[in-house]
């Protein structure tokens, strides 16, 4: 496990949701494949097994786009109790595929990113 510090990149997505349900129920929904399948289908995952897991707190999966160029990313779900007795669910989605960095870059005239043709 790393020290929890990650480089924030501009194409990362971070979302936070509050639920009335207790943390144990939310944890089951994100960590048990039969429950997870109803909202995060296995074919969206590069690997149906979690890449890391801290039971009851955090689980991380590798995902893969279902359309070319089939970029890979990681999505981390963090479960914490909230002040109202429910659950806060934080979702961090980070594009990790090295090909993304090669697909975007500075334009020759520095006007912005340049998308390369396939």
N, C-alpha and C positions, 0 to 999 in steps of 0.2 A: 504494500500500500504506500502511496506517496504521501507527502506532507500536507496534502490538501490544497497546495498552491498551484494554480494553473494559469497559463498565459491567456488573458482575455483577448480574443480576436474578434474583429468586427462582424464576422459571419456566424458567430455563436448565437444561440437562442436560449434564453433563460425565462422560464415561466414559473409562477407560483400560484397554487390553488388552495383554498381552504374548504374542507368538507366537514359535515356534521358527524360523520362516521368516526369511530375510534381508530387509532393508528394500526391496530392489529388487522382490522378489516381492509384498510387501504393497502397494507403490506401484502396481504394475501392476493389482492387483485393485481398487484404488479409483479409478484414473485412466483406464483404458482402458474405453470404453463397453461393449464386448462382454463383458468380464469383470465389470464393475460390474453389468450387467443381471441377472446370476444372483442377486444378493443385494440390490440396490437398483434395482428396476424403473424404467424411464424415466418411466412414468406417475405415479410418486411425486414426480417433479421438476417444478418450475414451468418449468424450462428445462434441457434435457439437457446443455447446455454449462456448464462450470465458470465461476463468476463471477470467481474469481481462482485462480491456480495459481503455486506456487513449485516447479518441477520437482524431483521426488524427495523433497520435504519436506512440502508442504501443498497441499491442494485444497479449494475451497469451492463448494458447490452451493446453489441456491435450491430449496426444497421447497414443496409445496402439499398440504394435506389433501385427501383424495378425498371428503370428506363436508362438507356445509354446516356452518359458514360458509366453508369453503375457505380457512382461514388460511394465511399464508405464513411460512416460517422459513428460516434458513440453517443448514447443517450444515458444519462444518469438520473435515477429517481431517488430522491431523498425524502424520507418520511419523518416528521417530527410532530409531537403533540402541540396543539395551539391553545391559546388562553381560554377558549370557550369550551374546552373538553373534547374537541374534534381533532382534526388532523390538518397539518399544512403539508402539501406535497410540492416539492420543488423539482422541476424538470430542467435539466441542462443538456442541450443538444449541441454537439460540437462536430463540425466537419473535420475529419482526421485524415482523409485521403490525400496523400502527397500530390496526386495528379491535379487537385484543385489549385494548388499554389502555382503549378506550371501553366494552368489554363488562364489564370488572371495575372496581370502584371502591369507595370507602369507603361503607359503609352509613350512613344518616342517624343511626343511634344508635351508630356506630363499633364495632359488634360484629364486623365482618369484611366481606369483599368481597360485593358485590351483583351477581348475574348478571342482566342485563337480558333481558327476553323479546323474542323476534323479532317 
